[in-house]
Amino acid sequence: MMIMLCSETPYRRVAWLIGIAFALSTGFSRVYLGVHYPTDVWAGWTNGTLTALLVYYFVFRGRYLSDDPAVSQISSDE
């Protein structure tokens, strides 16, 4: 969500780095504390990545993936 809110600002890379660092540190801490197995954490990271890519596709699909000028015009008006 933070990355989507910062998508048109110069803070986009910072938002990406903070999000990735948070996800990685949370996963490693779960394994370190013995609360989860490494495969649980890996499955969570995989699930989160695939979900984020799917949401990104549906939110930004007209903006970057379409060659049709009508679709590009509609998405740029929003």
C-alpha positions as CSV (number, residue, x, y, z in Angstrom):
1,M,0.0,0.0,0.0
2,M,2.8,2.4,0.9
3,I,4.5,1.8,-2.5
4,M,1.2,2.5,-4.3
5,L,0.8,5.7,-2.4
6,C,4.3,6.8,-3.3
7,S,4.2,5.6,-6.9
8,E,4.4,9.1,-8.4
9,T,6.8,10.7,-5.9
10,P,10.6,10.8,-5.6
11,Y,10.2,8.6,-2.4
12,R,9.2,5.5,-4.5
13,R,12.6,3.8,-4.1
14,V,12.7,4.5,-0.4
15,A,9.2,3.0,0.0
16,W,10.4,-0.1,-1.9
17,L,13.5,-0.5,0.3
18,I,11.6,0.0,3.5
19,G,9.0,-2.6,2.5
20,I,11.5,-5.2,1.4
21,A,13.7,-4.6,4.5
22,F,10.6,-5.0,6.8
23,A,9.5,-8.2,5.1
24,L,13.0,-9.8,5.2
25,S,13.7,-8.8,8.8
26,T,10.3,-10.0,10.0
27,G,10.8,-13.4,8.3
28,F,14.3,-13.8,9.6
29,S,13.2,-12.9,13.1
30,R,10.5,-15.5,13.0
31,V,13.0,-18.2,12.2
32,Y,15.6,-16.9,14.7
33,L,13.0,-16.9,17.5
34,G,11.9,-20.4,16.6
35,V,8.3,-19.5,16.0
36,H,8.3,-20.7,12.4
37,Y,10.1,-23.1,10.2
38,P,12.2,-21.6,7.3
39,T,9.7,-23.2,4.9
40,D,6.8,-21.3,6.5
41,V,8.7,-18.1,6.1
42,W,9.6,-18.9,2.5
43,A,6.0,-19.8,1.7
44,G,4.8,-16.5,3.2
45,W,7.3,-14.5,1.2
46,T,6.3,-16.3,-2.0
47,N,2.6,-15.8,-1.3
48,G,3.2,-12.1,-0.5
49,T,5.2,-11.6,-3.7
50,L,2.7,-13.3,-5.9
51,T,-0.2,-11.4,-4.3
52,A,1.6,-8.1,-4.7
53,L,2.4,-8.8,-8.4
54,L,-1.3,-9.7,-9.0
55,V,-2.5,-6.5,-7.3
56,Y,0.1,-4.4,-9.2
57,Y,-1.0,-5.9,-12.5
58,F,-4.7,-5.1,-11.9
59,V,-4.1,-1.6,-10.5
60,F,-1.5,-0.5,-13.1
61,R,-2.4,-2.7,-16.1
62,G,-3.8,0.1,-18.3
63,R,-1.0,2.4,-17.5
64,Y,2.0,0.3,-18.7
65,L,0.8,-2.9,-20.4
66,S,-1.7,-1.6,-23.0
67,D,-0.8,-0.5,-26.6
68,D,-4.4,0.6,-27.2
69,P,-4.6,4.4,-27.0
70,A,-8.2,4.3,-25.7
71,V,-7.2,2.3,-22.6
72,S,-4.1,4.4,-22.0
73,Q,-6.2,7.6,-22.2
74,I,-8.8,6.2,-19.7
75,S,-6.1,5.2,-17.2
76,S,-4.3,8.5,-17.5
77,D,-7.5,10.4,-16.8
78,E,-7.9,8.7,-13.4
